[in-house]
Amino acid sequence: MKALFLSSLLLAGTSVFGMNQDSVVMTVAGKPVSINEFLFMAEKNGAVNLSDQKERESFVELYKNFKLKVVEAEEEGLDKTASFKEELDEYRSQLTADLLSDKEGEDAAVRVEFDRMKEMVECTHILFRLPEQTVSRDTVAVYQEAMEAYQRIQNGEDFESVAKEYVARDPKKIAYEHVYRLHPMQTIKAFENMVFTMPIGSVSAPVRTKLGFHIIRLDNRLPNPGKIQVAHILLAFPKNATAEDTVKVKAEAEQLYSELKNGADFAEKAKELSADPKSAVRGGVLPAFQPGTMVREFEAAAFQLKTPGELSQPVKSRFGYHIIKLIEAPQLPEYALEKKRLTRLMAQGERNFELYKAFDDKMKKDYGYEFYPEAYAELQALCDDYFPTDTAFYNRAKEMKKPLFRLNGEVHLQDEFAYYIQRCPFSAKTYSGDFMQEIYDLFVRELATICERKDLKKNHPEFDLLMGEYRDGILLFEISNRKVWSKPMSEQKALDEAWIAELSKKYPVTVNWDVLNKAIEK
């Protein structure tokens, strides 16, 4: 009931913010109500037509009663409580964060990941590993080796044969992996961006990630059925099982399957017999999962089930024999349900630069960002020999005084950025140039956000109106709950009317109809 949504600002017209801030439309208990506030609230209430005399008078009466209740809440000290201050501060932080963002841009970035969820890919890659912290000179030999392997594959040699040869040559530094099912948000951004845009059968040139250089082959691209939920009963193989043990467990599984088909309770049998203790206590029920999560045999059998309640034949895996029961058929989530989760995940990792790109670009434009590439190149050259967090990097960079960029009319020098790297080294990148680039982007974003915070009320004149609305809303909720809403429903209307009559006698109210009528005429 107390929640307010920023999207409701769309209902507010520009006329609200063009009025004289000193114009007072109403005074309640000596406290003025500006015409801006009054029209703002009226325009948010889309059902009010202030050009109609009756509706205008009705809304004035409604707003007067609202303000009377707020004054009463203040008289009772409800605006002094710790809970009130905490809730108002929380809303101020939320509102500030909402205004310091580009929601449309964030939505577009999240939709890219959501749309990718409709597919899953199968791929194979060769990884040429880089050291944990890598400067530019360290990448040359590794890149050359990766390019050599890539060229051999491009010239017609078999991908697997080339991969196995290189792994045999140096298994500590080179790896070869087949990824059966890969979903968005499951791997490093650069790898994902490549593999989800490749044609089937194609092989990528070396792609650098924080792990090293990858040569990727896209083997297949499949529709993603979504998450499925099943229950299972596992009859496990004994340790070091013999062929005789396997036959015995299979026979037990077939007997159990027959009993279940004839009406035995699946959940009870799972609790009694299943060798998977975590699911057994829940009647065999497993958390929902998507393809690529379980062992292949289990997964294939599960996704073949179509009707809730349907049972699989005994399915053999390396663990034993499973009997699977479909609880909920696979389905992809709706965007509205996934948006919050995806936004949170993107905000926490390297994808935050994609999530906030629209806002970053807008701030740069609004505050006249100008980049000096030659000065940046000098810092980049240090990355050939030193990692940006190394003392040697800072000792050299702190002596560099050239302008690096201009923002909001202020020039920021190379040494200022070098100090920022030491103070805020918040990047997971392991290649020195990528690490410095991420920190640079964060540095520019932080300075631009500081500028925007300073100009917040100038750029968003609705801020104070929204804060006032939320403040009064909290007080209205609390005082109304005490006086009226906590009472039986049948009594509430009469109690509210009596309360308003009492408040009208207690607190003086004046309405400046001239100010209101002139504002509406405009």
C-alpha positions as CSV (number, residue, x, y, z in Angstrom):
1,M,0.0,0.0,0.0
2,K,2.9,2.3,0.8
3,A,4.9,1.5,-2.3
4,L,5.3,4.1,-5.0
5,F,6.5,3.5,-8.4
6,L,8.8,5.9,-10.4
7,S,7.1,5.0,-13.6
8,S,4.1,7.0,-12.4
9,L,6.1,10.1,-13.3
10,L,5.0,9.5,-16.9
11,L,1.7,10.9,-15.8
12,A,3.1,14.2,-14.8
13,G,3.2,16.9,-17.4
14,T,5.8,19.6,-17.9
15,S,3.4,22.2,-16.6
16,V,4.0,20.9,-13.1
17,F,7.6,22.0,-13.1
18,G,7.2,25.3,-14.9
19,M,5.2,27.0,-12.1
20,N,6.4,29.5,-9.6
21,Q,7.6,27.5,-6.7
22,D,6.4,30.1,-4.2
23,S,2.7,29.9,-5.4
24,V,0.7,28.5,-2.5
25,V,-2.6,26.8,-3.4
26,M,-3.5,25.7,0.1
27,T,-2.5,26.2,3.7
28,V,-3.2,23.4,6.3
29,A,-2.4,24.2,10.0
30,G,-0.2,27.0,8.8
31,K,1.8,24.7,6.5
32,P,1.8,25.7,2.8
33,V,1.0,23.4,-0.1
34,S,2.6,24.6,-3.4
35,I,0.7,24.6,-6.6
36,N,3.5,22.4,-8.0
37,E,2.8,19.7,-5.4
38,F,-0.9,19.9,-5.8
39,L,-0.8,19.6,-9.6
40,F,1.8,16.9,-9.4
41,M,-0.5,14.8,-7.2
42,A,-3.5,15.6,-9.3
43,E,-1.8,14.6,-12.6
44,K,-0.6,11.4,-11.0
45,N,-4.2,10.6,-10.3
46,G,-5.2,10.0,-13.9
47,A,-8.9,10.0,-13.0
48,V,-9.0,13.7,-12.0
49,N,-10.0,16.3,-14.6
50,L,-9.2,19.6,-13.0
51,S,-10.8,21.6,-15.8
52,D,-14.2,20.3,-14.5
53,Q,-15.4,22.5,-11.7
54,K,-17.0,19.6,-9.7
55,E,-13.9,17.3,-10.0
56,R,-11.6,20.2,-9.1
57,E,-13.6,20.9,-5.9
58,S,-13.8,17.3,-5.1
59,F,-10.0,16.8,-5.4
60,V,-9.3,19.9,-3.3
61,E,-11.5,18.4,-0.6
62,L,-9.8,15.0,-0.9
63,Y,-6.3,16.6,-0.8
64,K,-7.2,18.8,2.2
65,N,-8.3,15.8,4.2
66,F,-5.1,13.9,3.2
67,K,-3.0,16.8,4.5
68,L,-5.1,17.1,7.7
69,K,-4.3,13.5,8.5
70,V,-0.6,14.1,7.8
71,V,-0.5,17.1,10.1
72,E,-2.2,14.9,12.8
73,A,0.5,12.3,12.3
74,E,3.2,14.9,12.8
75,E,1.5,16.2,15.9
76,E,1.7,12.7,17.3
77,G,5.4,12.5,16.5
78,L,5.2,9.8,13.9
79,D,7.7,11.6,11.8
80,K,10.3,11.3,14.6
81,T,10.3,7.6,15.0
82,A,13.3,5.5,14.0
83,S,11.2,3.3,11.7
84,F,9.9,6.3,9.8
85,K,13.4,7.7,9.3
86,E,14.7,4.4,8.2
87,E,12.0,3.8,5.7
88,L,12.3,7.3,4.3
89,D,16.1,7.0,4.0
90,E,15.7,3.7,2.2
91,Y,13.3,5.3,-0.3
92,R,15.6,8.2,-0.8
93,S,18.4,5.8,-1.7
94,Q,16.1,3.8,-4.0
95,L,14.9,6.9,-5.7
96,T,18.4,8.3,-6.2
97,A,19.6,5.0,-7.6
98,D,16.6,4.9,-10.0
99,L,17.3,8.5,-11.2
100,L,21.0,7.7,-11.5
101,S,20.3,5.1,-14.2
102,D,19.0,4.5,-17.7
103,K,16.2,1.9,-17.2
104,E,15.5,1.6,-20.9
105,G,19.2,0.9,-21.6
106,E,19.4,-1.6,-18.8
107,D,16.3,-3.4,-20.0
108,A,17.8,-3.6,-23.5
109,A,21.0,-5.2,-22.1
110,V,19.1,-7.7,-20.0
111,R,16.9,-8.6,-23.0
112,V,20.0,-9.7,-24.9
113,E,20.8,-12.3,-22.2
114,F,17.1,-13.3,-21.9
115,D,16.8,-13.8,-25.7
116,R,19.9,-16.0,-25.6
117,M,18.2,-18.2,-23.1
118,K,15.9,-19.4,-25.8
119,E,18.9,-21.4,-27.2
120,M,21.6,-23.6,-25.8
121,V,24.8,-24.4,-27.6
122,E,27.2,-27.3,-27.9
123,C,30.8,-26.4,-28.5
124,T,34.4,-27.7,-28.3
125,H,37.3,-25.5,-27.4
126,I,41.1,-25.6,-27.0
127,L,42.4,-23.3,-24.2
128,F,45.9,-21.9,-24.3
129,R,46.3,-20.7,-20.7
130,L,47.8,-17.4,-19.6
131,P,49.4,-16.8,-16.2
132,E,47.2,-15.5,-13.4
133,Q,48.3,-11.9,-14.0
134,T,49.5,-11.3,-17.5
135,V,51.3,-8.3,-19.0
136,S,51.3,-7.7,-22.8
137,R,54.7,-9.2,-23.4
138,D,53.6,-12.5,-21.7
139,T,50.8,-13.0,-24.2
140,V,52.8,-12.9,-27.4
141,A,54.2,-16.5,-27.3
142,V,50.9,-17.9,-26.1
143,Y,48.9,-16.1,-28.8
144,Q,51.4,-17.2,-31.5
145,E,51.0,-20.8,-30.4
146,A,47.2,-20.5,-30.5
147,M,47.3,-18.9,-33.9
148,E,49.5,-21.7,-35.2
149,A,46.9,-24.2,-34.1
150,Y,44.1,-22.2,-35.5
151,Q,45.8,-21.9,-38.9
152,R,46.4,-25.7,-39.0
153,I,42.6,-26.2,-38.4
154,Q,41.8,-23.7,-41.1
155,N,44.1,-25.5,-43.5
156,G,42.0,-28.6,-43.1
157,E,43.5,-30.6,-40.2
158,D,41.1,-32.3,-37.8
159,F,40.1,-30.2,-34.8
160,E,40.3,-33.0,-32.3
161,S,43.6,-34.3,-33.6
162,V,45.2,-30.8,-33.4
163,A,43.8,-30.3,-29.9
164,K,45.1,-33.6,-28.6
165,E,48.5,-33.0,-30.0
166,Y,48.8,-29.6,-28.3
167,V,47.5,-31.0,-25.0
168,A,50.0,-33.9,-25.1
169,R,52.7,-31.4,-25.7
170,D,52.0,-29.3,-22.6
171,P,49.0,-30.5,-20.5
172,K,49.5,-28.0,-17.8
173,K,49.2,-25.0,-20.1
174,I,46.8,-26.3,-22.8
175,A,43.4,-27.9,-22.3
176,Y,40.7,-29.4,-24.6
177,E,37.1,-29.6,-23.6
178,H,33.7,-30.5,-25.2
179,V,30.8,-28.6,-23.6
180,Y,27.7,-30.6,-24.1
181,R,25.2,-27.8,-23.2
182,L,26.1,-24.2,-22.6
183,H,23.6,-21.6,-21.5
184,P,23.9,-17.8,-21.2
185,M,25.5,-16.4,-18.0
186,Q,27.3,-19.7,-17.4
187,T,30.7,-18.6,-18.7
188,I,33.0,-15.7,-19.3
189,K,31.4,-12.8,-21.2
190,A,33.9,-12.8,-24.1
191,F,33.5,-16.6,-24.6
192,E,29.7,-16.3,-24.4
193,N,29.6,-13.4,-26.8
194,M,31.6,-15.4,-29.4
195,V,29.9,-18.8,-29.1
196,F,26.3,-17.5,-29.2
197,T,27.0,-15.5,-32.4
198,M,28.9,-18.2,-34.4
199,P,27.4,-20.2,-37.2
200,I,27.2,-24.0,-36.6
201,G,30.4,-25.8,-37.7
202,S,32.6,-22.6,-37.7
203,V,35.8,-22.2,-35.8
204,S,36.8,-18.9,-34.1
205,A,40.2,-17.3,-34.3
206,P,41.8,-17.2,-30.8
207,V,39.5,-15.4,-28.3
208,R,41.2,-13.9,-25.2
209,T,39.5,-14.3,-21.8
210,K,41.0,-14.1,-18.3
211,L,41.8,-17.8,-18.7
212,G,43.8,-17.5,-21.9
213,F,43.2,-17.8,-25.6
214,H,40.4,-20.1,-26.8
215,I,39.9,-21.6,-30.2
216,I,36.2,-22.4,-30.3
217,R,34.2,-24.7,-32.6
218,L,30.4,-24.4,-32.5
219,D,29.1,-27.9,-32.8
220,N,25.3,-27.3,-32.5
221,R,22.7,-24.8,-31.6
222,L,19.5,-26.2,-30.0
223,P,16.2,-24.8,-28.7
224,N,16.3,-24.5,-24.9
225,P,13.3,-26.4,-23.5
226,G,13.7,-24.6,-20.1
227,K,13.8,-26.0,-16.6
228,I,12.2,-29.3,-15.7
229,Q,11.3,-30.7,-12.3
230,V,11.4,-34.4,-11.6
231,A,11.6,-36.8,-8.7
232,H,13.7,-39.9,-8.8
233,I,14.5,-43.1,-6.9
234,L,18.2,-44.2,-7.2
235,L,19.1,-47.8,-6.7
236,A,22.9,-47.5,-6.4
237,F,25.6,-49.7,-7.6
238,P,27.8,-51.0,-4.7
239,K,31.4,-49.7,-4.7
240,N,33.6,-51.5,-7.2
241,A,30.5,-53.2,-8.7
242,T,30.9,-56.4,-10.7
243,A,28.8,-57.4,-13.7
244,E,26.8,-59.6,-11.4
245,D,26.1,-56.6,-9.1
246,T,24.9,-54.5,-12.1
247,V,22.5,-57.3,-13.2
248,K,21.2,-57.6,-9.7
249,V,20.5,-53.8,-9.3
250,K,18.8,-53.7,-12.7
251,A,16.5,-56.5,-11.7
252,E,15.6,-54.7,-8.4
253,A,14.9,-51.5,-10.4
254,E,12.6,-53.4,-12.8
255,Q,10.8,-54.9,-9.9
256,L,10.4,-51.5,-8.3
257,Y,9.2,-50.0,-11.6
258,S,6.5,-52.7,-11.8
259,E,5.3,-51.9,-8.3
260,L,5.1,-48.2,-9.1
261,K,3.2,-48.8,-12.3
262,N,0.7,-50.8,-10.2
263,G,0.1,-48.0,-7.8
264,A,2.8,-48.0,-5.2
265,D,3.4,-44.6,-3.7
266,F,6.5,-43.0,-5.4
267,A,7.3,-40.7,-2.5
268,E,7.2,-43.4,0.1
269,K,9.3,-45.7,-2.0
270,A,11.8,-42.9,-2.5
271,K,12.1,-42.3,1.3
272,E,12.5,-46.1,1.9
273,L,14.8,-47.1,-1.0
274,S,16.5,-44.2,-2.7
275,A,20.3,-44.0,-2.3
276,D,20.1,-40.2,-2.9
277,P,19.6,-39.0,0.7
278,K,19.0,-35.3,-0.1
279,S,16.1,-36.0,-2.5
280,A,14.8,-39.1,-0.6
281,V,13.6,-37.1,2.4
282,R,11.5,-35.0,-0.1
283,G,10.0,-38.0,-1.7
284,G,12.6,-38.1,-4.4
285,V,11.9,-34.5,-5.6
286,L,14.9,-32.7,-7.1
287,P,15.3,-29.0,-7.7
288,A,14.3,-27.8,-11.2
289,F,17.2,-28.0,-13.6
290,Q,18.0,-27.3,-17.3
291,P,19.8,-29.3,-19.9
292,G,23.5,-29.7,-19.2
293,T,23.1,-30.0,-15.4
294,M,22.7,-33.7,-14.8
295,V,24.5,-36.8,-16.2
296,R,23.5,-37.3,-19.8
297,E,21.5,-40.6,-19.4
298,F,19.4,-39.2,-16.6
299,E,18.9,-35.9,-18.3
300,A,17.9,-37.5,-21.7
301,A,15.3,-39.8,-20.0
302,A,13.9,-36.9,-17.9
303,F,13.3,-34.6,-20.9
304,Q,11.6,-37.4,-22.8
305,L,8.8,-37.4,-20.2
306,K,5.8,-35.3,-21.3
307,T,3.0,-35.6,-18.8
308,P,3.2,-34.8,-15.1
309,G,3.1,-38.1,-13.1
310,E,4.7,-40.1,-16.0
311,L,7.4,-42.6,-15.1
312,S,10.6,-43.5,-16.9
313,Q,11.8,-47.0,-17.4
314,P,14.8,-47.8,-15.2
315,V,17.7,-45.6,-16.5
316,K,21.3,-46.6,-16.0
317,S,24.0,-44.1,-15.1
318,R,27.4,-44.4,-13.4
319,F,25.6,-44.1,-10.1
320,G,23.1,-46.9,-10.6
321,Y,19.6,-47.3,-11.9
322,H,17.1,-44.4,-11.6
323,I,13.4,-44.3,-12.0
324,I,12.2,-40.8,-12.8
325,K,8.8,-39.2,-12.3
326,L,7.9,-36.0,-14.0
327,I,6.7,-33.3,-11.6
328,E,6.5,-30.3,-13.9
329,A,7.1,-30.2,-17.7
330,P,10.0,-28.1,-19.0
331,Q,9.2,-24.4,-19.7
332,L,11.1,-21.2,-20.2
333,P,10.4,-18.4,-17.7
334,E,8.6,-15.2,-18.8
335,Y,10.8,-12.1,-19.1
336,A,9.0,-10.3,-16.2
337,L,10.0,-13.2,-13.9
338,E,13.6,-13.4,-15.1
339,K,14.4,-9.7,-15.4
340,K,15.2,-9.1,-11.8
341,R,17.5,-12.2,-11.5
342,L,19.4,-11.4,-14.7
343,T,19.8,-7.7,-13.7
344,R,21.2,-8.8,-10.4
345,L,23.6,-11.2,-12.0
346,M,24.8,-8.7,-14.6
347,A,25.3,-6.0,-12.0
348,Q,27.6,-8.2,-9.9
349,G,30.1,-9.2,-12.6
350,E,31.9,-8.1,-15.7
351,R,28.6,-7.7,-17.6
352,N,27.9,-4.6,-15.5
353,F,29.5,-2.6,-18.3
354,E,26.9,-3.9,-20.8
355,L,24.1,-3.3,-18.2
356,Y,25.1,0.3,-17.5
357,K,26.5,1.2,-20.9
358,A,23.5,3.4,-21.9
359,F,23.8,5.4,-18.6
360,D,27.6,5.7,-18.9
361,D,27.2,7.0,-22.5
362,K,24.5,9.5,-21.5
363,M,26.6,10.8,-18.6
364,K,29.6,11.3,-20.9
365,K,27.5,13.2,-23.4
366,D,25.8,15.3,-20.7
367,Y,29.0,16.3,-19.1
368,G,31.1,16.9,-22.2
369,Y,33.4,13.9,-21.9
370,E,36.5,14.3,-24.1
371,F,39.1,11.5,-24.3
372,Y,42.9,12.0,-25.1
373,P,44.0,8.8,-26.6
374,E,47.7,9.6,-26.8
375,A,47.9,10.0,-23.0
376,Y,46.0,6.8,-22.5
377,A,48.4,5.0,-24.9
378,E,51.3,6.0,-22.7
379,L,49.7,4.3,-19.7
380,Q,48.8,1.4,-21.9
381,A,52.5,1.0,-22.9
382,L,53.3,0.5,-19.2
383,C,51.0,-2.6,-19.3
384,D,53.5,-4.2,-21.6
385,D,55.9,-4.6,-18.7
386,Y,53.9,-4.1,-15.5
387,F,50.5,-5.1,-14.1
388,P,48.6,-2.0,-13.2
389,T,48.5,-2.9,-9.5
390,D,52.3,-3.4,-9.3
391,T,54.3,-0.8,-7.4
392,A,56.5,-0.3,-10.4
393,F,53.5,0.6,-12.6
394,Y,52.4,3.3,-10.1
395,N,55.9,4.7,-9.5
396,R,56.2,5.4,-13.2
397,A,52.6,6.5,-13.8
398,K,52.5,8.9,-10.9
399,E,55.1,11.1,-12.7
400,M,52.9,11.3,-15.8
401,K,51.0,14.6,-15.9
402,K,49.3,14.8,-19.3
403,P,45.6,15.3,-19.6
404,L,43.8,12.0,-19.9
405,F,40.3,13.2,-20.3
406,R,38.0,16.1,-19.7
407,L,34.7,15.9,-17.9
408,N,32.3,18.6,-16.9
409,G,34.9,21.2,-17.8
410,E,37.5,19.6,-15.5
411,V,40.7,18.0,-16.8
412,H,41.9,14.8,-15.2
413,L,45.5,13.8,-15.5
414,Q,47.3,10.5,-15.9
415,D,48.7,10.5,-12.4
416,E,45.2,11.0,-10.9
417,F,44.0,7.9,-12.7
418,A,47.2,6.0,-11.6
419,Y,46.3,6.8,-8.0
420,Y,42.7,5.6,-8.6
421,I,44.0,2.3,-9.8
422,Q,45.9,1.8,-6.5
423,R,42.9,2.9,-4.5
424,C,40.2,1.0,-6.3
425,P,41.7,-2.1,-8.2
426,F,38.2,-3.7,-8.6
427,S,38.5,-5.8,-11.7
428,A,38.7,-9.6,-12.2
429,K,40.6,-9.2,-15.5
430,T,44.0,-11.0,-15.6
431,Y,45.4,-9.4,-18.7
432,S,47.0,-6.0,-17.8
433,G,45.4,-4.0,-20.6
434,D,41.9,-5.3,-20.0
435,F,42.4,-4.7,-16.2
436,M,43.4,-1.1,-16.8
437,Q,40.5,-0.5,-19.3
438,E,37.9,-1.7,-16.8
439,I,39.3,0.4,-14.0
440,Y,39.4,3.4,-16.4
441,D,35.7,2.9,-17.3
442,L,34.9,2.7,-13.6
443,F,36.9,5.9,-12.9
444,V,35.0,7.8,-15.5
445,R,31.7,6.4,-14.3
446,E,32.4,7.4,-10.7
447,L,33.3,11.0,-11.6
448,A,30.3,11.3,-13.9
449,T,28.0,10.0,-11.2
450,I,29.4,12.5,-8.7
451,C,28.5,15.2,-11.2
452,E,25.0,13.8,-11.7
453,R,24.5,13.6,-7.9
454,K,25.3,17.2,-7.5
455,D,22.9,18.1,-10.3
456,L,20.3,15.6,-9.3
457,K,17.6,18.0,-8.2
458,K,18.3,20.4,-11.1
459,N,18.1,17.5,-13.6
460,H,15.2,15.8,-11.8
461,P,12.9,18.5,-10.3
462,E,10.4,15.8,-9.5
463,F,12.8,14.5,-6.8
464,D,11.6,16.7,-3.9
465,L,8.0,16.2,-4.9
466,L,8.4,12.4,-4.9
467,M,10.2,12.5,-1.6
468,G,7.4,14.6,-0.1
469,E,4.8,12.3,-1.5
470,Y,6.4,9.2,0.0
471,R,7.0,11.0,3.3
472,D,3.4,12.0,3.6
473,G,2.3,8.5,2.4
474,I,4.1,6.8,5.3
475,L,2.6,9.1,7.8
476,L,-0.9,8.7,6.3
477,F,-0.6,5.0,6.5
478,E,0.6,4.9,10.1
479,I,-2.0,7.4,11.4
480,S,-4.9,5.9,9.4
481,N,-4.0,2.4,10.6
482,R,-4.2,3.6,14.2
483,K,-7.3,5.6,13.9
484,V,-9.4,3.7,11.4
485,W,-8.0,0.7,9.5
486,S,-7.3,-1.4,12.6
487,K,-11.0,-1.2,13.5
488,P,-13.8,-3.5,12.1
489,M,-14.6,-2.9,8.4
490,S,-18.2,-2.1,9.2
491,E,-17.1,0.8,11.4
492,Q,-14.4,2.3,9.3
493,K,-16.4,4.7,7.1
494,A,-18.2,6.3,10.0
495,L,-14.9,6.6,12.0
496,D,-13.1,8.2,9.1
497,E,-15.9,10.8,8.6
498,A,-16.0,11.6,12.3
499,W,-12.2,11.9,12.3
500,I,-12.1,14.3,9.4
501,A,-14.7,16.5,11.0
502,E,-12.7,16.6,14.2
503,L,-9.5,17.5,12.3
504,S,-11.3,20.2,10.3
505,K,-12.2,21.9,13.6
506,K,-8.8,21.4,15.1
507,Y,-6.6,22.7,12.2
508,P,-7.3,25.8,10.1
509,V,-7.3,25.3,6.3
510,T,-7.4,28.0,3.6
511,V,-7.6,27.4,-0.2
512,N,-6.3,29.9,-2.7
513,W,-8.7,29.3,-5.5
514,D,-7.3,32.2,-7.6
515,V,-3.9,30.5,-7.7
516,L,-5.5,27.1,-8.6
517,N,-7.8,28.5,-11.3
518,K,-5.0,30.5,-12.9
519,A,-2.7,27.4,-13.0
520,I,-5.4,25.3,-14.6
521,E,-6.2,28.0,-17.2
522,K,-2.5,27.9,-18.3
